[in-house]
Structures are given as structure tokens and as C-alpha cells.
Amino acid sequence: MNVTQDLSFLSLITNAHLIVQLIMALLFVISLTSWTYIFGKLFAIKSARRLTVEFEKTFWAGGNLHALYQNAGKDRANSGPLARIFEAGMGEFIKSKATYTASRETMDTGAILDSARRAMKAAFQREMDALESHLAFLASVGSVSPYIGLLGTVWGIMNAFRGLANVQQATLAAVAPGIAEALIATAIGLFAAIPAFVAYNRFSYDVDRLAIRFESFVEEFSNILQRQSR
């Protein structure tokens, strides 16, 4: 018997029990999906951070707000989350003022500011939902994958010990392949869980930092609109 060949990684997977193979296949799909979300979220957060910094520099440079509003509305998909929040607030502010002007009613500054703030809060929630998408999946992978792998390990060890009932003498060589193939399931589960858990923690921190910047901008921009409406 060629022990090296029998105990190779690929051989242990192909010779494993059907249930263990199904668990390994499930973990492989979960890991592949997890890595897809990890790379996608990595680029999305990096892009959001870069566009946020660029918009903050342009905004605080002291340019005309109406011109900045028009530029932000030209390419909303690539303008960045903070630019879209600004556009929502500024757009609602302009519309509300135009409504009072057209109706010739006395302008209610508080109502206009509240309307602009609500529009920015709604845009803020949409941007946060986009940034937080798939984070729950990564958290679930990080917490559940080891247990799925453990299920495959338990099942494989059970089969390994059941196989000992059919041999005259129980030796390490007889039980080693079954235990080895069972432990591979746990290894695959950890391989899926560890990157997902690390990525979830890192992305959660990055998203929280962006949320703080967005909320600060909403408050500061609301103060600017209040001064302009006087």
C-alpha cells in the first residue's frame, strides 16, 4: 500500500464518505462566495473613502454650492457617497425654497432646513446600506463555518471507528485515513471562517469611520444652509 498516496490531500477528499464530501463542497462554495464579497467590499470601501476625501477637499475649498450641486448631479454613480448625500440635501433645500417662492407664502426657514436634513438622512441610510451589504454574510461565515467543518469531522470519525468493527486488529494504519479525511473538513471550515471573520471586523471598522464622517458632514452642512436661509 502506498501510504503517501493514500494520505494525500486530494486522495483523502475523493475517498471520503459522501456526507463528508458534501460538507466539504458546501464549505468550498461558502469560502469562494466569501472571498468574492471580500474583494468586492475591499474595492468598494477604498473607492468610497477616496471619493469622500476628494469631495471634502472640493466642498471646503469654498466654492459655489449651486455649482457643486450641479457637478454632483452629472455623474451620481461615480460621484461618491458623500457627494450624493450633499446632492440630496442641497436639492431638497432648493426645491423647498422654490415652492415657497412660487406660492408667495412666508418662507418657513425651519421647515426648509428640516426637509433638507431629512433628505440627507435618507441618503445617508441608503449609502450605509450599500456599504454594509454582505457584511452580515461574512459574519455568518466566520461564526458558522467551523461548526459545519466540525460536523464533517464528527461524521468522518464515526465512520472511521465503525470501520474498525470489521477488522481483526485495530491499528493506527487502519484508522488513520478515516481520521485524516475527517479532520480535513475542520481545516476547510477554518480556512473559510478565519478570512471572513478578519474581513468582517476590518470592514465594520472602516464603515463606522465613514459613517462618522458622513454624519459630521450632515451637521456641518445643515449649519451652512441655516446661515444661508437667513
C-alpha positions as CSV (number, residue, x, y, z in Angstrom):
1,M,0.0,0.0,0.0
2,N,1.3,3.4,-0.9
3,V,0.7,5.3,2.3
4,T,1.8,8.7,0.9
5,Q,-0.7,8.4,-1.9
6,D,-3.5,7.3,0.3
7,L,-3.0,10.1,2.7
8,S,-2.5,12.9,0.1
9,F,-4.9,15.8,0.4
10,L,-6.7,15.1,-2.9
11,S,-6.9,11.4,-2.2
12,L,-8.4,11.9,1.2
13,I,-11.1,14.2,-0.3
14,T,-12.0,11.8,-3.1
15,N,-12.1,8.8,-0.9
16,A,-14.1,10.5,1.9
17,H,-17.6,9.5,2.8
18,L,-20.3,11.0,0.7
19,I,-21.7,13.1,3.6
20,V,-18.2,14.5,4.3
21,Q,-17.7,15.3,0.6
22,L,-21.0,17.2,0.5
23,I,-19.9,19.2,3.6
24,M,-16.5,19.9,2.0
25,A,-18.3,21.1,-1.2
26,L,-20.6,23.3,0.8
27,L,-17.6,24.9,2.6
28,F,-15.8,25.4,-0.6
29,V,-18.8,27.2,-2.1
30,I,-19.1,29.3,1.1
31,S,-15.4,30.1,1.0
32,L,-15.5,31.1,-2.7
33,T,-18.5,33.3,-2.1
34,S,-16.9,34.9,0.9
35,W,-13.7,35.7,-1.0
36,T,-15.8,37.2,-3.8
37,Y,-17.5,39.5,-1.3
38,I,-14.2,40.3,0.5
39,F,-12.5,41.6,-2.7
40,G,-15.7,43.4,-3.8
41,K,-16.1,45.1,-0.5
42,L,-12.4,45.9,-0.3
43,F,-12.5,47.9,-3.6
44,A,-15.9,49.5,-2.7
45,I,-14.8,50.8,0.6
46,K,-11.5,52.0,-0.8
47,S,-13.3,53.8,-3.6
48,A,-15.8,55.4,-1.1
49,R,-13.0,56.6,1.1
50,R,-11.1,58.2,-1.8
51,L,-14.2,59.9,-3.3
52,T,-15.2,61.1,0.2
53,V,-11.8,62.8,0.7
54,E,-11.9,64.3,-2.8
55,F,-15.4,65.8,-2.2
56,E,-14.5,67.1,1.2
57,K,-11.5,69.0,-0.3
58,T,-13.7,70.4,-3.0
59,F,-16.5,71.4,-0.6
60,W,-14.4,73.0,2.0
61,A,-12.4,74.9,-0.7
62,G,-15.2,77.4,-0.5
63,G,-16.7,77.1,-4.0
64,N,-20.2,77.9,-5.1
65,L,-22.7,75.4,-3.6
66,H,-25.0,75.6,-6.6
67,A,-22.2,74.8,-9.0
68,L,-21.0,72.0,-6.7
69,Y,-24.6,70.7,-6.7
70,Q,-24.8,70.7,-10.5
71,N,-21.5,68.9,-10.8
72,A,-22.5,66.3,-8.2
73,G,-25.7,65.5,-10.2
74,K,-24.0,65.0,-13.5
75,D,-22.5,61.6,-12.6
76,R,-24.2,60.3,-9.5
77,A,-22.9,56.8,-9.9
78,N,-19.3,57.8,-9.7
79,S,-19.6,60.9,-7.5
80,G,-19.2,59.1,-4.2
81,P,-21.4,58.6,-1.2
82,L,-20.7,62.0,0.5
83,A,-21.4,63.8,-2.8
84,R,-24.8,62.0,-3.1
85,I,-25.7,63.0,0.5
86,F,-24.8,66.6,-0.3
87,E,-26.8,66.5,-3.5
88,A,-29.9,65.1,-1.7
89,G,-29.8,67.9,0.9
90,M,-29.0,70.7,-1.4
91,G,-31.6,69.6,-3.9
92,E,-34.3,69.4,-1.3
93,F,-33.2,72.8,0.0
94,I,-33.5,74.4,-3.5
95,K,-36.9,72.7,-4.2
96,S,-38.3,73.8,-0.8
97,K,-37.3,77.4,-1.3
98,A,-38.7,77.4,-4.9
99,T,-42.0,76.1,-3.6
100,Y,-42.4,78.9,-1.1
101,T,-41.3,81.4,-3.7
102,A,-43.9,80.1,-6.2
103,S,-46.7,80.1,-3.7
104,R,-45.7,83.5,-2.4
105,E,-46.1,82.2,1.2
106,T,-43.9,83.4,4.0
107,M,-40.8,81.3,4.0
108,D,-40.6,78.9,6.9
109,T,-36.9,78.5,7.4
110,G,-37.2,75.7,10.0
111,A,-39.4,73.6,7.7
112,I,-36.9,74.1,4.8
113,L,-34.0,73.0,7.0
114,D,-35.9,70.0,8.4
115,S,-36.8,68.9,4.9
116,A,-33.1,69.2,3.7
117,R,-31.9,67.3,6.8
118,R,-34.4,64.5,6.3
119,A,-33.3,64.2,2.7
120,M,-29.7,63.9,3.8
121,K,-30.6,61.4,6.4
122,A,-32.4,59.2,3.9
123,A,-29.4,59.4,1.5
124,F,-27.1,58.6,4.4
125,Q,-29.1,55.5,5.2
126,R,-29.0,54.4,1.5
127,E,-25.3,54.8,1.4
128,M,-24.8,52.9,4.6
129,D,-26.9,50.1,3.4
130,A,-24.8,49.8,0.3
131,L,-21.5,49.9,2.3
132,E,-22.8,47.4,4.8
133,S,-24.1,44.9,2.2
134,H,-22.7,41.4,2.5
135,L,-21.1,42.1,5.9
136,A,-23.7,40.0,7.7
137,F,-22.8,37.1,5.3
138,L,-19.1,37.4,6.3
139,A,-20.1,37.5,10.0
140,S,-22.2,34.3,9.5
141,V,-19.4,32.6,7.6
142,G,-16.9,33.5,10.4
143,S,-19.1,32.0,13.1
144,V,-20.8,29.1,11.4
145,S,-18.2,27.6,9.1
146,P,-16.1,26.0,11.9
147,Y,-19.2,24.2,13.1
148,I,-20.0,23.0,9.6
149,G,-16.5,21.6,9.3
150,L,-16.8,20.1,12.7
151,L,-19.9,18.3,11.6
152,G,-18.0,16.7,8.8
153,T,-15.2,15.8,11.2
154,V,-17.6,14.1,13.6
155,W,-19.2,12.2,10.8
156,G,-15.9,11.1,9.4
157,I,-14.6,9.9,12.7
158,M,-17.8,8.0,13.4
159,N,-17.3,6.1,10.1
160,A,-13.6,5.5,10.8
161,F,-14.5,3.8,14.2
162,R,-17.3,1.9,12.6
163,G,-14.8,0.5,10.1
164,L,-12.7,-0.8,13.0
165,A,-15.5,-3.3,13.8
166,N,-14.8,-5.1,10.5
167,V,-11.0,-5.7,11.1
168,Q,-9.4,-8.3,13.3
169,Q,-6.8,-6.0,14.8
170,A,-7.2,-2.2,15.3
171,T,-4.1,-0.4,14.2
172,L,-3.2,3.2,13.6
173,A,-2.7,2.5,9.9
174,A,-6.3,1.2,9.7
175,V,-7.9,4.2,11.4
176,A,-5.5,7.0,10.1
177,P,-7.1,7.6,6.7
178,G,-10.6,7.9,8.1
179,I,-9.5,10.4,10.8
180,A,-7.4,12.3,8.4
181,E,-10.2,12.8,5.9
182,A,-12.4,13.8,8.8
183,L,-10.0,16.5,10.0
184,I,-9.8,18.0,6.5
185,A,-13.4,19.1,6.9
186,T,-12.5,21.1,10.0
187,A,-9.4,22.6,8.2
188,I,-11.6,23.7,5.3
189,G,-14.1,25.2,7.7
190,L,-11.4,27.2,9.4
191,F,-10.0,28.2,6.1
192,A,-13.4,29.7,5.2
193,A,-14.1,31.2,8.7
194,I,-10.8,33.0,9.5
195,P,-10.6,35.3,6.4
196,A,-14.3,36.1,6.7
197,F,-14.1,37.0,10.4
198,V,-11.0,39.1,9.9
199,A,-12.5,40.9,6.9
200,Y,-15.8,41.5,8.7
201,N,-14.0,43.2,11.6
202,R,-11.9,45.3,9.4
203,F,-14.7,46.3,7.1
204,S,-17.0,47.1,10.0
205,Y,-14.4,49.5,11.4
206,D,-13.9,51.2,8.0
207,V,-17.7,51.6,7.5
208,D,-18.1,53.0,11.0
209,R,-15.4,55.6,10.3
210,L,-17.1,56.6,7.1
211,A,-20.4,56.8,8.9
212,I,-18.9,59.3,11.4
213,R,-17.6,61.4,8.6
214,F,-21.0,61.4,6.8
215,E,-22.9,62.3,10.0
216,S,-20.4,65.1,10.8
217,F,-20.9,66.5,7.3
218,V,-24.7,66.4,7.6
219,E,-24.5,68.5,10.8
220,E,-22.0,71.0,9.3
221,F,-23.8,71.3,6.0
222,S,-27.1,71.9,7.9
223,N,-25.4,74.8,9.7
224,I,-24.3,76.3,6.4
225,L,-27.8,76.0,5.0
226,Q,-29.2,77.6,8.1
227,R,-26.9,80.6,7.7
228,Q,-27.8,80.9,4.0
229,S,-31.5,80.8,4.6
230,R,-31.5,83.8,6.9
